[in-house]
Each structure stands twice: as C-alpha cells, then as structure tokens.
C-alpha cells in the first residue's frame, strides 16, 4: 500500500509498528529576494539573500547535534545552498531529488498575490480552495501530493530505519506533513512554515507515521 493510498494509523498516540522508523527532517530553504517581495516562487531559481544564508547557517546550528545519514535536496539553488550549509561540517554527499522541487506556479511565477488575482480572478479564486485546480501552465496541489507521496515511498524504502534530511520548499514540506498526519487538504492552507524552519516526521514500514516537530526555527 502506498502513502498516496493511505496506510496503517496510530492507536492511542502510539505507533502499531514494531520496526524502526525512517526519520525525515524537513528543512525549508532560507530567504530569497522573492520571499522578501512575497512573490509566487516555484520553478524560478533565485539564490539566497544574505539573511537567507544566515538562516541556513542557523538551521545548521540547530541540527548540529543531530545525526543525519542522508541529505536530499530540491534541485533549485535556494534549497541546494541551504543543504550545503547543513552539510558544511558533515562531509556527506548532497543528492538532488527532483521530487522535492516546489510547485510549478506556471504563468503566476514571479507575480504577487494581487497581480495573480487581477490577471486570472476566477481561476485564482478557485485555486485558493480547490487542490485539483492548477495555475495556468502550472501544477495543482493534487499533482504535488502524488509526487511527494511517491518520493516518501521511495525514500522510506531505500533508507529504511535511517535519518534523512530533505531540503525543500513550503508546499512539498506541508504535503509530507499532511501525509504523515493523514489529514485532508485544508492543512495546506492553514499551516504556516517559516523560512529555514525544521519539521520532523517518523515514517514506519507498516505505513504509520508520527510527527515529532513542526516549524522549529532559530527565530532569525
């Protein structure tokens, strides 16, 4: 059974699995110029700002005492730079994982919320409440869900029982947490994740999961 289909749940707050989980540390990238301007930033490729690099370094410090076996990163520069900051003193290989890339916002890429709404008012309104709706030329949140679920299946199989750092973007991380919590799509609209924040979820071989931490930051 895949994570897209669902799996075993927890009982009374305790996992039913007797096996060691795969621990996923979910790290959002640091600040970029698009973050400052509050623009839709999906497949565009801005680098970290000076503050973004400080945020990445702060996240690395928060994780300094945490054993990490594997680091996987979105192919975009902002995620790669954040992953490299964590890996600076570890000597691991940062592997690029396309499944961690941010949502493709299509024609809304680089626009503000107001600009996207003015450009496509009816579509933008539907997109805000329906995860099956995609931006023009872009990707729906349902499509993101499918690729993140496939990624989680692959990672938890390949790195079973190990600790894996996934450096990604806000929507894939929210989606991974949604899958771990086994909840509906409203979580995507109600959960806030700060830049360079750390969330942690354990995934068990029987399909169960346990979210241990959400949105931890160094308060930069």
C-alpha positions as CSV (number, residue, x, y, z in Angstrom):
1,X,0.0,0.0,0.0
2,X,1.4,3.4,-1.0
3,X,1.3,6.6,1.0
4,X,-0.9,8.1,-1.6
5,X,-3.5,5.4,-0.8
6,X,-3.0,5.6,2.9
7,X,-1.7,3.1,5.4
8,X,-1.7,1.9,9.0
9,X,-2.7,4.5,11.5
10,X,-1.7,5.0,15.2
11,X,-3.7,3.9,18.2
12,X,-3.8,5.9,21.4
13,X,-0.9,8.0,20.3
14,X,1.4,5.1,19.8
15,X,2.5,3.6,16.5
16,X,1.5,0.0,15.9
17,X,4.8,-0.8,14.2
18,X,7.5,-2.9,15.9
19,X,10.1,-1.7,13.3
20,X,12.4,1.3,13.4
21,X,11.1,4.3,11.5
22,X,12.7,6.3,8.8
23,X,13.1,9.7,10.3
24,X,12.6,12.6,7.9
25,X,13.9,16.0,8.8
26,X,12.1,18.5,6.6
27,X,14.0,21.7,6.1
28,X,12.6,24.7,4.2
29,X,15.2,26.9,2.4
30,X,16.2,30.3,3.6
31,X,15.1,33.7,2.4
32,X,15.3,34.8,-1.3
33,X,14.5,38.1,-3.0
34,X,11.2,36.5,-4.0
35,X,10.5,35.8,-0.3
36,X,11.1,39.5,0.5
37,X,8.7,40.7,-2.2
38,X,6.2,38.0,-1.4
39,X,6.1,36.7,-4.9
40,X,5.0,33.3,-6.3
41,X,8.3,31.5,-6.5
42,X,8.1,27.9,-7.8
43,X,10.4,26.8,-10.6
44,X,12.2,30.2,-10.7
45,X,15.7,29.9,-9.3
46,X,16.7,32.9,-7.1
47,X,19.6,32.4,-4.7
48,X,19.5,33.1,-1.0
49,X,19.8,36.6,0.3
50,X,22.4,37.5,2.9
51,X,19.7,36.9,5.5
52,X,18.8,33.6,3.8
53,X,22.4,32.4,4.2
54,X,22.3,33.4,7.9
55,X,19.0,31.5,8.3
56,X,20.6,28.4,6.6
57,X,23.6,28.6,9.0
58,X,21.2,28.9,12.0
59,X,19.3,25.9,10.8
60,X,22.6,24.0,10.5
61,X,23.5,25.0,14.1
62,X,20.1,23.8,15.3
63,X,20.9,20.4,13.7
64,X,24.5,20.3,14.8
65,X,23.9,17.6,17.4
66,X,21.5,15.6,15.2
67,X,22.9,12.5,13.4
68,X,22.0,12.6,9.7
69,X,22.7,9.7,7.4
70,X,21.5,11.1,4.1
71,X,20.9,14.6,2.6
72,X,18.5,15.0,-0.3
73,X,17.8,18.4,-1.8
74,X,15.5,20.0,-4.3
75,X,17.4,20.9,-7.5
76,X,16.8,24.6,-7.1
77,X,19.6,26.9,-5.9
78,X,17.9,28.1,-2.7
79,X,17.5,24.6,-1.4
80,X,20.9,23.5,-2.5
81,X,22.5,26.4,-0.8
82,X,20.6,25.6,2.4
83,X,21.5,21.9,2.2
84,X,25.2,22.8,1.7
85,X,25.1,24.9,4.9
86,X,23.9,22.0,6.9
87,X,26.4,19.7,5.3
88,X,29.4,22.0,5.7
89,X,30.9,20.1,8.6
90,X,29.4,16.7,7.9
91,X,31.2,15.5,4.7
92,X,28.1,13.8,3.2
93,X,27.1,14.0,-0.4
94,X,24.0,16.2,-1.1
95,X,22.0,14.3,-3.6
96,X,19.5,16.1,-5.8
97,X,15.9,14.8,-5.7
98,X,13.6,16.2,-8.3
99,X,10.5,15.2,-6.3
100,X,11.4,17.9,-3.7
101,X,11.0,20.8,-6.2
102,X,8.5,23.5,-5.4
103,X,5.1,23.7,-7.0
104,X,5.1,24.9,-10.6
105,X,3.1,28.2,-10.5
106,X,3.1,28.5,-14.3
107,X,2.2,31.9,-15.5
108,X,1.9,33.2,-12.0
109,X,5.6,32.7,-11.4
110,X,7.1,36.0,-10.2
111,X,3.8,37.7,-9.6
112,X,2.4,38.9,-6.3
113,X,-0.8,37.5,-4.9
114,X,-2.7,40.6,-6.0
115,X,-1.2,40.5,-9.5
116,X,-2.1,36.9,-10.0
117,X,-5.7,37.5,-8.8
118,X,-6.0,40.5,-11.1
119,X,-4.7,38.5,-14.0
120,X,-6.9,35.5,-13.5
121,X,-9.6,36.4,-11.0
122,X,-12.0,33.5,-11.5
123,X,-9.2,30.8,-11.7
124,X,-7.3,32.3,-8.8
125,X,-10.4,32.2,-6.6
126,X,-11.0,28.5,-7.4
127,X,-7.3,27.7,-6.9
128,X,-7.4,29.1,-3.4
129,X,-10.0,26.5,-2.3
130,X,-9.6,23.5,-4.7
131,X,-6.4,21.5,-4.7
132,X,-7.2,20.0,-8.1
133,X,-7.0,23.4,-9.8
134,X,-3.7,24.4,-11.3
135,X,-2.4,27.8,-12.2
136,X,-2.3,28.5,-15.9
137,X,0.5,26.4,-17.3
138,X,1.4,25.1,-13.8
139,X,0.8,22.3,-11.4
140,X,-2.0,21.6,-9.0
141,X,-1.5,20.8,-5.3
142,X,-3.0,17.4,-6.1
143,X,-0.2,16.8,-8.5
144,X,2.3,17.9,-5.9
145,X,0.7,15.4,-3.5
146,X,1.2,12.5,-5.8
147,X,4.8,13.2,-6.5
148,X,5.6,13.8,-2.8
149,X,3.8,10.6,-1.8
150,X,5.8,8.7,-4.4
151,X,9.0,10.3,-3.1
152,X,8.2,9.3,0.5
153,X,7.6,5.7,-0.5
154,X,10.9,5.6,-2.3
155,X,12.9,7.3,0.4
156,X,11.4,5.3,3.3
157,X,12.1,2.1,1.3
158,X,15.6,2.9,0.3
159,X,16.7,4.5,3.6
160,X,14.6,2.4,6.0
161,X,15.5,3.0,9.6
162,X,17.8,5.9,8.9
163,X,17.6,9.7,9.3
164,X,17.2,11.6,6.1
165,X,17.3,15.4,5.7
166,X,15.0,16.6,3.0
167,X,15.7,20.2,2.0
168,X,12.8,21.5,0.1
169,X,10.1,24.2,-0.2
170,X,6.9,25.1,1.6
171,X,4.4,23.1,-0.4
172,X,6.2,19.8,-0.6
173,X,7.0,20.0,3.1
174,X,3.4,20.8,4.0
175,X,2.4,17.9,1.8
176,X,4.8,15.5,3.6
177,X,3.3,16.6,6.9
178,X,-0.2,16.2,5.6
179,X,0.6,12.6,4.6
180,X,2.3,11.9,7.9
181,X,-0.8,13.3,9.8
182,X,-3.2,11.5,7.5
183,X,-5.4,14.7,7.2
184,X,-7.2,16.5,4.4
185,X,-6.0,19.3,2.1
186,X,-7.1,22.1,4.4
187,X,-3.7,21.7,6.2
188,X,-2.1,23.2,3.1
189,X,-4.0,26.4,3.7
190,X,-3.9,26.6,7.5
191,X,-0.3,25.5,8.4
192,X,2.4,28.2,8.4
193,X,6.0,27.2,7.8
194,X,8.7,29.8,8.3
195,X,11.8,30.1,6.1
196,X,14.6,27.8,7.2
197,X,12.2,26.0,9.5
198,X,12.7,22.4,10.6
199,X,9.9,19.8,10.9
200,X,10.4,16.1,11.8
201,X,8.3,13.1,11.0
202,X,8.9,9.4,11.5
203,X,7.6,7.0,8.9
204,X,7.2,3.3,9.8
205,X,7.4,0.4,7.4
206,X,3.7,-0.6,8.1
207,X,2.5,2.8,6.8
208,X,2.1,4.5,10.2
209,X,3.7,7.9,10.9
210,X,4.4,10.2,13.8
211,X,5.0,13.9,13.5
212,X,7.5,14.9,16.2
213,X,8.2,18.6,15.4
214,X,6.8,21.4,13.2
215,X,8.3,24.8,12.2
216,X,11.2,24.9,14.6
217,X,13.4,27.9,13.8
218,X,16.3,29.9,15.4
219,X,13.9,32.9,15.3
220,X,16.0,35.0,12.9
